[in-house]
Amino acid sequence: MLLHLDGRGARYRQIYRSLKRMILAGELGEDARLPASRVLAQSLGVSRNVVLLAYDQLKSEGYISGRVGDATRVCALPESGLESLQERVTMTPEQLPERRLSEQAGIALQQWRRRCSGQREQHLKYDFRYGEVSIDQRTVTLWKRLNSRLFDRSLLQYEDPRGDPELRELIAGHARSGRGCHCDADQVCIVNGSQQALDLVARLLIRPETRVYLEEPGYLGSRACFETAGAGLHPLPVDVEGVDTSCLPEHVAQPALLYVTPSHQFPTGAILSLSRRVALLEWAQRNQSYIVEDDYDGEFRYQGRPIASLQGLDRGLRTLYVGTFSKVLFPSLRIGYVILPRPLIEPFVALRWLSDRQTNSHQQRVLAEFIRSGEYDRHLRRMGKRYQQRRQRLIEALQSHFSERIELQGINAGLHFLLWFRDEALAGRERDLVTQAASEGLGIYPVSSLYLDSSPPRLGLLFGYSGIEEERIEPGIRHLKALCDRLFWSGD
Ligand SMILES: Cc1ncc(COP(=O)(O)O)c(C=O)c1O
């Protein structure tokens, strides 16, 4: 039996409170058998007398019964007692007594509810949701094979919290050659996806007075981490060249941190221009600040020459580079990594160790072998081709159905782009469009939900194309056009 002891007061009181709570919550129902006192004492590492004292207390209060030599069982509780408890069990967080939840939990709860309210409708026939990936059958087959081939006893102990050494070497090599990063394997720390990286970075660098500058519109997942860590958030506008560096204050008196997605700004898709990259690095240098570079889908580029990562330009001094395998392989893998400036390695690893020790060793080894054998590069080429075709289909369908009425932004890289309706008068009509679309089986996603302080000047939709099959794209867009005709342009 798993008892949660609250660590307050004498041991027997802790055991008594824990069992009483389980009985009242109905987790131990009428007639349930309690463990023998000797067994429980052994599992808790206390003397048998301590458990007997707790049982005596529960007996004297009528929660349990049993004589020496007999099993100890839970008694029937009066109805009213259970009812009042039921209320407590079904309480919402808002009904908790004042200040029972931490501030962080309050902020996280808000974000979580916002996310749940935008949750996928199950019946959607055409879903242009961003963040889905296409699953490749060849990779699934190989992964299964590697999973069973590479599983062995040596993977069952705690491992280095920084990650599998071979995988770190491979990632460092890939980041150097593919993304122009300036790093060695000892700067790479494997984490459970970039979301964990952002959470740890926030805990690593944010103090109560820290200002975090971030993109507007931007990624909600990063904002939530910075906000829960207690930072003040300062959104910076984004245009076609990426985040507008001229809006950064020249000097910041407080500690400051900057979060950017320069390879393919989320959600506008803008690629940060070289001059702005340099401006950001100079700003960070001048203000002794760090930059978090979130390269969440930078592996997919369809047009134009790739620009080296900020981390590479900076030679790894002020930039924490965050990468993930979620978009390239599959999100449930939960493997990402951070390339850290050297002075931050040890404190980062310490926090990571505190948080959850390490990333699954088995999956790290499978991934390392997948990369080492060349399958990763082959996978990237296959997926790049597939996404390129879907992207092309989507662009063509949108252009042929909407022609001059729309403008597309951020089409050159990643797994999504933005569509803006040119007519500014439509800016307030988003809810009608999205709700009506969902009721007709069409999943479209407004960009307005990704703004923190302001709202978009026009009606904008975020189009993901990695999760929708190619043959559904054109019919989905045709449906959207018919819907817009009905809602917006019936009088034209
Ligand atoms: C900009 C951005 N950063 C980070 C993430 C988190 O990805 P991961 O699955 O690696 O946690 C996402 C997920 O969609 C994202 O869009």
The ligand as a Gaussian input file, in Angstrom:
#p B3LYP/6-31G(d) Opt

LIG

0 1
 C        7.853000      27.404000     -31.022000
 C        7.768000      26.091000     -30.309000
 N        8.678000      25.815000     -29.342000
 C        8.623000      24.671000     -28.649000
 C        7.666000      23.717000     -28.896000
 C        7.616000      22.477000     -28.034000
 O        8.013000      21.351000     -28.694000
 P        8.396000      20.001000     -27.927000
 O        7.441000      18.978000     -28.425000
 O        9.806000      19.711000     -28.295000
 O        8.258000      20.233000     -26.459000
 C        6.704000      23.950000     -29.887000
 C        5.660000      22.956000     -30.138000
 O        4.861000      23.023000     -31.011000
 C        6.767000      25.169000     -30.626000
 O        5.874000      25.444000     -31.565000

